[in-house]
Every structure is written in C-alpha cells, then in structure tokens.
C-alpha cells in the first residue's frame, strides 16, 4: 500500500463536531484549516474564530493544551477555497442536512487536490447519496468517517464506503485514523445511522419502553444500566442528556424516515416524554435540564407521571446488584427467572439487544466483530452484545430469546435468523472464534484485517471466543514475584510489568524493578516498564508500609524510603536505556518512576503529576530532587537568568498537586521532555517503546554522568514562603498546606544553603526523606492518609 502522507487536513464546518475534530488533529500535530460560512458582520472568519476560542473553554477539554488552539487555521468558503488544494484529507462536518451537504460538495469539489481523500462525518445520512454531488474523479476517494463525540476521548471511528470507494483509500484512511489519531476503526455498511448509533439508539429506545413496562424511574434505570451492567457510568437517561435530547431525536427521526420495513420499526417512535422535554426546550445537559436537572448542589430527576422534577438518587435493589456480579451464564439465568421487576427489566433489555443485533447483523455490518467493537468503543460497553451472549452460553440464550419471541414478550415478532441455531455458529458456540468473526451476509467466519498498522498493536483489544492474548502470560518470563513480572517478547528488550492493584509501588515492586535492571544490563538491549491497562502507576503503596509504621514508627519507614530512592537512581544511571511506557495514571511514585527513566513514551491520554500533598505528604521518591535538577539544567541553558524563575513552575506543580491531564500538558509541567514520544493509540505504546530502546541501544546510548548542580538556596525559599504566608492568611490554603508547601520549598531550594550551592541528587533525596518521614508522625497527615485509605477521597484539613 502506498504511503498516505497527511501534510494538512481541511475540516468543513466549525460546529461542535467540526471544531473538536480540528482540535484533535492539532493534539496529534496534524496541521488543520477549519472552514465555515463567512460571517455576516465583522471579520469574514468570525464564525470560525469564535468556534476556536470556544474550544479553550469546553469541558471535557478538546485540546490537550488550550494554547494550541492558535495552530488551527481559520478560513471561510467565500475567500479561502484555494487552501483546499494543499490538503490531503478533507473532512466535512456540517449539520445533518442532505441538501446543505450536497450544496457544499458542489462548491468545494473544483478545489480538492487530485490525490486527496474526501470524507463525511455524517452520523447517519447515506454516504452513497452524498457522493452523488461529487464529480466522477472524486467519488472513488470519498467515504464516511464518523467520529463519536467528543472526538478527542471517544475511541470509535466508523468507516463507511460507497459502492465505488477504492479499497486502498479505505486502507489509507484506516491507517491514519488508527496510528495518527489513535482511534479504533470499525467498518459499517451504508445503512441509516450505521452501526453504533443504529444499535445504541435502538437500545436506548428499548430501554425506555421496558422501563415503562416495569414502572422504573430514570435514576434506577441509570443505576441498572451503568457500571453494574458493564456499561458507561452515565447509564441510559443521563447519556441522553449528555448527548443532547435534540440530537437523540434527530437520530431517531433518521430511523423513522428510512427504516419503514424494519421489523422493529414500531419501537422507533419518539417516546412521548422525550417529545415533551424537547418541546419545553429541556434538551439535556446543554440547556440545564432534561431527564435530570441540577438545582444548586442537588440533582433532581424527571417524574414521568407528573412532569415535575423530584429528588434523584434511587439505586438498584441489592438482590439485583448481587445477580449482576455473577458470571455471565448464572447472571442471565438468575435475571430471567427472577420475579423482581428490576431483574426482569435487565433481562428484557439484554434479550432485546441480542434479538436486534442478530436480526440486523447482515444488514449493518460485515461481521459481528464490528458490532461488538462499535458498542464497546462508542457506548462504553465492557462487552458487546454478541460477546455477552456468547459468554453466557450461545445455544441456551438463543433458546431463551426464541421462547420470549414466541410468547410475545419481545419487542418484535421477527424470528432469530437460522444461522443462530444451525450451522457453524451453533457448532462453535458463538459468532467469535480464533479464526475470525461471523459474517451473516457471507455465511462464514471472517479473519481480522491484515493491514500493516495492526502489526504495531502487540496486544490488541480482543473479543470473547478469540485466541487468548494475555500479555501477563506471553513471552519468556525472566523473573516474577507477587507484584511484578519481568519478561521478554523478542529476546532483545526486557519488559517489567507491575501487576499490583493500581500498579502501586511497594517493596516487592522495588525489588522487582531492581532485578529487572540487573537482568537487562546483563543480557538485553534495554528495559521497558509497561503494564497492559490504563494505569502506569498510581503511586507508592502506603498501605503495604502500615505494619512497619505501626511497629517502628517513622524511623522504620526511612530505610524503605531510601530503598525506593536508590531504586530510582539505579534506573536513572542504568547501563542500558530504561523507557517508561506510560498509559493512564502516572501519579506520585508513578510520576517519579517515569521521570527517572532515560525516556518516556506516553499515550496521549496520560495523567501525570506529583499528588502526595493530597495525603499530607511530600514527594519522597526523588520527585523533588528531579524538579531541582531540571530547573538547574534549564537555567544552565539560559545563562544570566534567575534559577528561581525555572524552579517556580515545578514547585507549584508539586505543592498544588497539579496533574497534567494529557501527555501534552504534562510536557508543559516538565514531567515529559521534548525528546519524549507521545503515542495517540494506546495499543501501539509497547511497540513504540520497544523501538525506542532498540534505537537508543543502536546509537550507543550511555547513561548521564553523575554531576553536582546549583540550587536556589535559602533566599529563594524565603521568597516562596512569603507567598505561602499570603495564601494562608488569605484563606486560600490551610495551615497544613502551608506546612507542606514550606517543606517542598526547602527541598527544591536545597535547604539552608546559599544560592548557587552545588549539591547532588542524593543530598536532595536525603532532605526529601527527612521531611517525608517526619510528616508520617504529624496528626494532620495521618488524618489525610486514613481518609484516603477509607474513602478514596482527599481530606482537606
């Protein structure tokens, strides 16, 4: 396949989706020009510039760093269509009006580069009909590319071809969306609302219908259909509020207008309660009211009978909650046989989902794989509908669904397709097998795509029924204890995977990492620290040190703290490169571990920070020594500047427990450096990290030389302390926050020494350790530690 070089992207439409797609392109360093109509008043680019300014204020933030909004180039259709000639990809994202889209296509077509791919972000309009407005030479390069909102955070992208879309165009776009944008791509057929919205909205409508049958309130339904069911925590009605009730109604209208022959057509009727809310202007979260309404600090729910808002917060019955924790076969049996209305409701919505997906599989997707991945990635499900069905026992569940259809309990009397009961699916116990997933249209199991991009995913997302792919059992194991596994995939690069809960750093983890460095230095090119979930490390394991503290007090902790610090320095000065492959949380000790590695390879959505003040402590694993050393290095590169100026940001980050909420923001805070790598796709992280180790080893990498460096001294500490006094006296921080801030200042400034005094990392770590251990005896710190261990939430005292 010829390489698809994307030098610049044009996004047509600066509405909610268009602007946020442009923002995500900037996040991954792809130049973008954002178009919209010329403004009627003021500067012609007014609509776009207003949208770009709005990106800085949106929550969740569409930009990794708000200041990067400046990299989005503003344009309008009247003056700047020539800019399209320099774009390799054009994404249309205007409102869901077929006539508007067709008019725009006719306008821009003469300016599209002869090699450029053109794609529509429509959420459900026919891609084939949209292609009608394009000239013959563009149509083979046109398809649908449906992002889910918000585009930065939602993994799902649906690719939808027309009958004439070239296969290489789809492959090029899939590769770009996967590696560059970090998305999980599924292929959808050109049917109304494609896969995720078709199945997801049908499921939400079914849920509303079944909730009415069983007389359940919206808060109970959301509790039952959220995390307890392995779905997004927002459940059903809160999800509708977040999406926007008008947006949901629009998707429903597309189904009503285009699916008249559907056996589930009756269920596509707009629920009366939804219609009433929209009529009243209650459109959900964006209007302040929908199925829920926030009044002060209280969350109210809509009472469907009265139309009034009443107190929310009702939960699932305990007996149903217990059922939902059982393994899938037992869980579905208990739900189906229970007389509890909530249990009957949950069985009903699961049955409706299985029924709907089986009936529509051949129509909407090439394989069952695409349906399950679409629902996982677009609607936050832990398992897709076919996966859950298969996990619960394919034949038994199919029989239960058939019995409910025959008894008139289902939402449609359409029978399950014959392939459910007869042939390869029934024989293999489901639609997913190690050889591939079932295609109802082709009547065979279709293997995974073989695009080269997927070779970068060493441990990709898997489905029930596929071949086992457990990274903690893969490769050749070199060392293991209860909380860490040291292993290799290729015999060249060693991997250390922390297996403890939240990958907390305990003495056992410290021992394992030291052993990993020793093995890597003896026989490998280098070491990667990586774990296969969304936590790099959430910090030090305070609970594991409790027995020592109870027996010996703070003096018993000091030796363990020194071992931790020594391990950090061992990693920093290892004779082979150590690379931190960071994903998810890298907090406290996790942050300290990462900054002591030779390089960091971080997933874009990595949260990094020193957060110890939340438990009444200061960083004690070398984090403050790192801040001081980093400031000295920056000051040395800018002769004649004040060291305190470079120290201030690092100090504030630690003292205020600031967390970089993206790898890009973490780079601004100094936890990632310019030479570190940001990887958009989480499943490519290990591949890139291993590649970095090999490249560094091939280049003759050597550890840094141990050296002394200057500190800011007592005068800088006094300056910081004066600011802390003002904050304390002004009520901005507590007395204990002031105490913690003073201790952090003491360490990063080098203690009671003159400005410019040369110190070592070990000297600063000794200060860290002294203050850290003293704090363990402080009653306010003990309050914070116990509060965190008991509730998981910080105590402000």
N, C-alpha and C positions, 0 to 999 in steps of 0.2 A: 504494500500500500504506500502510495506517495505521501510524503510528509505534508501535513496541513499546517502551514505557518500562519498563525494569527497575530499579525502585527497591530491591528486595530479592529475594534468592533463598533458597529453603529447600533444603537438601541433607538427604535422609533416609538415615541410615546413616553412622556415624563410623568405618568400617573404613578400610583402606588407600586405596581409591579415593575414598570419600566425603570423608574428611578432606582429601585432596590436591586434590580439586575445589574444596572450600571455600577452601583456601589460595590457589589460583589466582584465584578470584573476588576475594579480598582484594588480591592482587597488582595487579589491574586496577581496584581501587577500587569494587567492587560489594559493598554490604552483604550479609552472608550469615548465616543462622541454621542451625546444624548440629544435627540431631536424632539421637538413638539411644534405645535402651531405658532405662528408669530403672534405676539401679544397685541391686543387692540390698542392699548395705551402704554406709553413709556417705551423702554428698550424692547426691540423685537424678540430678544431672548428671555424676556421677563418670565414666561411660564416655566422655562427650564431652570433658570437661576433660582426661582422661588422653590422649585422641587429639590434642587441640590442643597439649598440652605436648610430645607426641611429634613433632609437626611441626618443632619447633625443632632436633631432633637428627638428623633424617633426612638422608641423603646419597644422591643429589644433593638439595639443599635445595629443598623445595616452595614455600617463601616467599622472595620477593625480599629481604625484610628480616625476620629472625627475630622482632623485636619486634612485627611486625604481626599476630602470632597473637592478640593481645589484641582485634583487631577482629572475630574470629569469635565470634558469639553462641552460647552453649551452650543446648540445650533437650532435653527428653525427651518421649516420646509420652504420658506419663501426665498431665503438668502443663501442657504448653505448646502443645497443638494449635491453640489460638486464634491463635497467632503466624502460622499459615499464611495467615490472612485478609489479612495485609499483604504477602504475597509475590506477585510477578508471574510467577515461574517456580519450579516445584517439580521437583527432580531426585532421583529415587530411585536409591540406590546401595548397597542392602544385598546380602547374599550371594546367590549364584546358585541360589536355591531358588524354584521357581514358587509353591509353596504359601505360603511366607513372604511373597513379594511380593504375592500376591493378598490375604492377610490384612491386610497393611499398607495396601493401597489402599482396602479397605473401611473401615478405621479413619480414614484421613485425608480421604477424599472429602467428608464433610459440611463440612469446614473450608476447602476450597480456594476461593479467590476466583473469582467468576463469569467473570472475564476471563483467569485465569491459565493458562499453558501447563504441562502436566504431562508429564514425560519420564522414561524409564527408562534408566539407564546399563548395562543388561544387556549382556554381551559375546556373547550368542548365543541367549537364550531368545526364543520367539515374541512379538513385540510385539502381534500381534492377540489372542493368548490372554491376555496380560496385561491388555489393555483390557477383557476380559470382566468384571472385578471393578469396573469404574468405571461410574457412572451415565451414562445417555444424554447428559446435557448436558455431561459432561467428555470423552467419547470423541473428539469432533471436535478437541479441543485436546490430544490425547495422541499421543505418538510415542516412538521410541527416539532417544537421543542418546548414542552410545557413544564415550567418551573413551578414549584409549590411555594406558597407564601408562609414565612419570609424566606426569600431565596438564599440569604447567607446561611441560615440554620437548617433548612429542610433539605434532606439528602436527595429526595426524589426529583428526577427529571424524566418525563415521558417523551420518547421519540416516536413520531407518527409519520410514516411515509405516505406519499400518494402512489398510485399505480406506476408512475413514471420516475419516481425518485431513484437516483442511481445508488447502488449498493455501496460504492466507495464513498459517496457523500455521507451516508448514514454512519459508516465506519469512522470517517474522519471526525464527524461531529460527536460521536460517542466517545472517541478517544479524548477529544478536547474537553468535553463535559466531565469525564472521569478524572483524568490526571490534573488538568489545569484548574477546573472549577471544583473538584473534589466531590462530584455527585455520584449517586447510584442511579444508573440508567436502566429503564425498562422500555421494551418495545410494545407499543399499543397499536391496535388496529384503528382505522379511521371510522370510529363509531361515536355517537354523541357522548361527550364527557369522558371519552377514552376509558382508562381502567380505574384509576384511583377514585376520581370523583363519581364515576358511574357506580361503583361498588360501595364507596364510602357514603355518598348521599342516599343511595337506596337503603343502606344500613341504618342511617340516621332516621330516615322516614319510617322504616320498620320499627325502630326502637320507640319512636313517638307513638306509633299505632299500638304496639304491645304494652307500652306504659299506660296508655288509656284503658286497655282491656283489663289490666290488673290493678288499676287505681293507684299508681305510684306517683309520688311528687318528683319534681325535677331534681331536687338535691339528692334524693335516694337513688334515682336513676343514675345520676352522675357518679355517685359513690360506687354503685354496682358496675358501671361500665368504664371506670377509670383504671387505676393501677391494680385493683383487686382482680380485674379481668385480664390483666396483662396488656392494657391499652394506655393511651396518653392520659395523664393525670387529670386533664380537664373534662374527661367523660364525654357526654353527648351534648347536653344543652349548653354547657359553658363553652365547648368547642364552637357551637353555632354562634354564640355571642362574640367569640374572638374572631371568627371568620367574617362575621357580619351577616345579619339576617337577610339583608337585601341581596347580598352575594349568594347566599344559600338559595334564596328564592329564584335568582336568575338561573342557577344550575338546574333547579327543579323545573323551571319553565322550558329549558332546553330539552329536558327529558320528555316533558308533556308534549312539546311541539314535534318531536322527532321519533318517538318510540310508541306510536299508537298500536302497533301489533305486538308489543311486548306482553308476555303472559302475566307480568307483574304490574301492568300499566295502572291498574286501579290504585296501587299504593303510591303512585307519583302525584296524587292530588295534594295540593298545598294544604297542610294542616291548618284548620281554622284559627288556632291560637297563633300560629306564625303570621297568617294574613292580618290578624287584628293588631299584632305588635307593629308590623310594618306600616299599617295604616296610621297608627298613632305616632310614627316616627321613632319608635323604640327599636333601633337597628342593632342593638348589642353593645359591645364594649365601646365602640367609637362614638356612640350617642349617649352613653352613660346609663342606658337601661335596655334590657332585652328580656331574656328569661331570668336574668338576675339584675339587681340594681344595688349600687353601693350608696349608702346614706351615712355620711360621717365615716366611722370605722366599721359600721355594721354592713354585712352582706345580706340582702333580702332576696327572696325567690318569688317568682310569679305563682300565684294560686290560680290555676286554670279555671276553676269554677267561678270565682268571684271577680277575676281580673285584677285583683289587688296584689300588692307586694307584702309578703309576710316574712317572719324570721326564718332564715335558712339554717342548714347545718344538720339535718336528719341524716342518719347513716344506715348502712345495710344491717339487717338482723345478724346477730352473732353466729347463729347456726348456718346462715348462708355464707358468711365470711369463712367459716371453717370448711365448708364444702369447696369453696373456690381455691383453697390451699392444697387440695388433694391432687394426686397425679391425674392426668387427663382422662384415662378410662373410667376411673372411680368418680371423678368430678362430674362428668356429663351424666353418668348413671344416677348419681345422687340428685342432681338438679332435676332430671326428667321425672324421677319417681317421687319427688318431694311434693307435699301438699302446701308448702309455704308459697304464697303468691310471688315473693321476690325470687325464689328459686325457679318457679315456673316461668317467670319473666325472663330470667337469664337463659334458661334452656330455649325458650321461644326465639330470642334474638340470635342465638347461636345456630339453631336449626334454620331460621330464615336466611342467615348468611350462607350456610352450606348449600342450601337449596338454590339460592340466587346465583351463586358462583358456578355451580355445576351446570345449571341451565344455560348460562350465558358464556361459558368459557370459550367455546368455539367461535363465538361472535366477536369477543372483545380482545382476545389475546392469543398470541402464538402458542404459549404454553402456560401451564398452571404456575410455573416459576415466576412469570411476570406478574401474575395476580398477587401472589403472596409477597413478593418484594415490593410491589406498589403499595400494598396496605401497610407493610412494615415501615417503609420509608416516607410515605405520605400521610399516614394517620397514626403513626407511633405505636403500632401493634408489636408486641414481642413475638407473636406468631401470626402468620397469615391464616386465612380461613381454611384453606386446603391443608396446611400444616397441622392445625389443631385437630381437624377431622381425622387425618392420618394418625396422629399421635394417640388419639382416643380409641382407635380401632376402626379401620375403614368400613369393614363389612357390617359390624354391629351398628355403627352410627348411621350408615346408609339405610339399614332396615328401620331404625327408629324414625328417620326423616320420612321414609316412604309411608310408614304407619300413620304419621301425623298428617301427611298429604291426603291419604285415603280417608282419614277421619274428619277432614275438613278443618283441621286446626291450623294449617299453614296459610300463608298469605296468598298463595296461588295454587290452583289445582294442577299446574303443569307437572307432569311426571319427571322424575330424575332421568337423565339420559341413560341409554342402555349400557354405555361404557362403564358406568358406576358399578354395575352388578356383574357384567360379563366381560371376559377378555383380559388383557394384560393388567389393567389397573386392579381389578379384583384379585387376580392371581398374585400380584406383587404387594398387595396390601396398601395401595395408595398411589398418588399421582407423582410422587418424587422417589426416584431410585438412584443408585450410584451412577447409572448410565445416562441419566437425564430426567427431564420432567415431561409430563403427559401433554401432548398436543391433541385436543379433541378434534380439531379440523383435519390433522394428518393421521390420526389414529395410531400414534407411536410415541415413544419416549424420545425427546429431542435433547441432545447433549448441550452443554454450556457453549457459549460463544468462544471462539478461539482467537479473538483479537489480541495482538501483542501486548496491549495495555494491561490486560488481565494477568499477564505473567509477572507484573510488578506487585501483585497482591499475593503475598506468600501464604497468608491465612485469610482468605476472603470470607465474607458472610456466607453461611451455609443454611440449608433447609433440612427439616426432618426428613429422613429417608436417604439423604445423600451419604456419600462415604464419610466416615469420621475424619475430622480435621481439627484435632485438639492440639494447639501449639505447645501445651504443657506436657504433652506425651510424644511430641515429634522429635526428630533428630537424634543425636547421640548425647546422652547425659554424661557430664563430667563430674558433677557434684550436686548433692541435694541435702537440705535439712528441712525442718518443718516449715520454714518461711521463705525459702528461696530455691530456685532451680537454676543450675548453670549448665548450659548445653550448647550444641552447635548444629547448624543445618548443613554446612558445607565443608567442615574441617579446616576452615581458614579463619573465620571470625567467630569468637565466643560470644554467647548471649547470656546475660543474667536476668532472670525474670523473678521479681518479688511476688510471692504467692500469698502473703499475709493479707488479712482483711484491709481494704483501702491501701494496701501496699505500705503500711506503716513501718517505719524503720525501728526495729528492736535490736537487742544484742545479737540475736540469731541472724538478722539481716546483715548487720555489720560484719559478723563473722563470714557470712556467705560472700559478700562483696569483696572482702579482703582475699578470700580463697580464689575468687574469680580473677582478680588482678594477677595473683600469683600464677595461676594456670595459663592465663593469656600471655604473660611475659615469657613463659617457658616454651609455649608451643603454637601460639596463634599470632595473626597479624594485628589483632586488637580486640577490643571488648565493646559490645553494645549493651546498654541497660534498657530493657524493653519489657513491657507486660501487655498482654492482649486484651485490655479493656480500657475504659475511659478514666483510669487513674494511673498516673505515673507514680506518685507517692503523695499521700495526704499529710505527711509529716512524721514526726517521731511518735513512737508508741509509749505514751506516758503511763498507760495502764500496766504495761509489762514491767515498769520500774517501781510500781507501788510496793511490792513485797520488800524490795531493798530499802525503799524510803521509810516504810513502817518500822523496819528493824534497825536501820542505821542512821536515818535522817538524811539531811542534805549531804553530809560528808560521805555517805555511801553512794550517792549519785555521782559525785565528782569523778571517780575512776571510770564509770561508764560513759560519762560525758566526754572525757578525754579520749576514750577509745573511738567514739564517734568522730571527734575532730581529727584524730590521727588517720582514721579511715578516709576522710575527705581529702586530706593531704596526700595520702597514698595514691588515691585516684588521680589527683592533680599532677603528681610527679611520676606516674607510672611510665614504664619504659616502652609501652605500646599505647596508641591512641585509645582513649575511652570516650565513647559517644553516647550521650543521653538521648534516647528516642522518646520524646515526651508527647503524651496524649492526655487530654482531660485535665485532671488536677495535679499540679506540682506545687504543693504548699508547704511552708515551714521547712522541715528537714528535706522534703522532696525538692524544694527550690534549691536548698543548699547543696544537695547531691548533684543537681543538674549544673549549677554554676561552677563546680569544681571539676567537671568533665572537660576534656580537650575541645569538644564541640557539642552543640545541641542541634538536634533535628526535631522540630516541633510541629505537630499538627496545628493547623490554623486556629482551631478552637481549643487552645490550651490555656488554662488559667494558672498563672504563676505569681507567687508572692510569699513574703515572709509575714506570717499572720500570728506569730506567737503572743503578741500583746493581748490577743483575744482570750488567752488562758492565763493572763497575768505574768507571762514570762518574756524574756527577750530571746532572739535567735541565739542558739548555743552550739550550732554545728558548723561554725565558720562563716555564716551569712554576713555578719557584721564585719568580720575581717575582709571578706570579699568586697563589701561596699567601700571600705577604706582603701584597699589596694587598687580597686578600679578607679576611684577618684584620683589617686596619686598618678596612675597611668595616664588618665585624661589630662591632668594638669601638666605632666611632663611633655605631652604632645602639643601643648599651647603655652610656651614659655612666657613668663611675665604675668600670668593670671593667678588669681587667688584660689588656693586649693579648696577653700570652703564653698566657693561657687560650684565646684564639681561634686562636692560632698552632699550638698543640700538635698538634691532630689532623692538620692539613695537613702539618706537619713529619714526623710519624710515618708518614703515608701515603707520602711520598716516600722517607724514609730506610729504610723497611722494604719498599718496593715493593709496598704494598698495592693490590690491584686490586678494584674494585667488580664483583662477579660478577652484577650485574643493574643496570639503569638506576636502580632504586630504591636499591640500596646505594651506587651512585656518587653519588647525590644526597646521601646521608649523609656521604660523604667530601668533598663540596664540589666535585666535578667537574661535577655538574649543579646548577643553581639552581632555586629554587621556581618561577620563571616558565618553565622549560623544559618541553617536552612529551615524555611517554612514550607511544609508539605500540605497542600489542600485536601488530599484524600487520606483518611485515617488508615486505610488498609495498605497504603504504599509506604507507610512510615518505616517499617522494618527493612524493606528493600533499599530505601534511600540511605538509612543509617548504616547498613552493611556496606553499601557502596562508598560511603564517606570514609569508613575505616580503611577499606582497601586502597582508596585513592591517597589517603594520608600516609599509609604504610609504604605505598609505591613511591611516594615523593620523599621518602626518607625522614618521616616525621620524628622529631625529638621533643621531649617534654621541655617546658620552660626552665630557665636557670633560676635557682633559688636566689633571691636578692632581697636587700633591705629597701624600704621605700619611706618617703616622708609622710608624716601625719599632720593634721591641722592644729593639734595641741590644745592647751587649756584656754587660750583666748577664744578659739572657735567654739569650744564647749560653752564658755560663758555667754557668747552671743546667742547660741541656740537656747540656753537655759533662760535667758531673758525673754525670749519669745514664748517659751513654755509657761513662764510665770504669768504673762499677759493672757494666755489662753486659759490657764487655770482660774485666774482671778475673774476672767470674763465669763466663766461658766461653760466654756467650750469643751473642757476636758476635766476629768475627775482628779482628785488628789493622787490616786494610784496611777492614773495615766501619766500624770506629771512625773511621778517617781520612775516609771518605766522609761519615759522619754529621756529623763536625765541619765539613766544608766546606758541607754543606747548611745546617747551623745558621748558619754565617757569612753565607750569602746571605739566608736568610729573616729573620734578625735585623738585617740591614743593615750587617754588618761591624763595624769597630771605631769605633762611634759611641755617643753617649748614647741612652738610652731616650727615645722621643718625637721623635727627629730626623726631619725631613721629607725624604723622598727621592722620586725619580722612578722610573718603570719602567725607563728607560734606565740609571740608576745601578745598579739591582739586576741588570740584564742584563749590565752590564759585569763585575760580580762573578761572575756565572754563567760568563761566557765565560772569564774569567781562570782559574777553578778547573777548568773543563771541559778547557781546552787543556793545563793543567799535568798533569792526570791522564793524558792521552794518552802522556806520557813515563814514566809510572810502570810498573815491571815487573809489578806485581800486576794493574793494569788491563789491560795488554797480554795477560797470561795469560787474563783473563776474556774479552776481545774475541776472541782467537783460538779459545778453547774454544767460544764461542757460534757463530762462523762455521763451525767444523769439525764440530761435533756437534749444534748447535741447542739445547744444554742449558747452563744456567749452571754456572760453575766457582766453587766455594766455596773461597776462599783467604785 
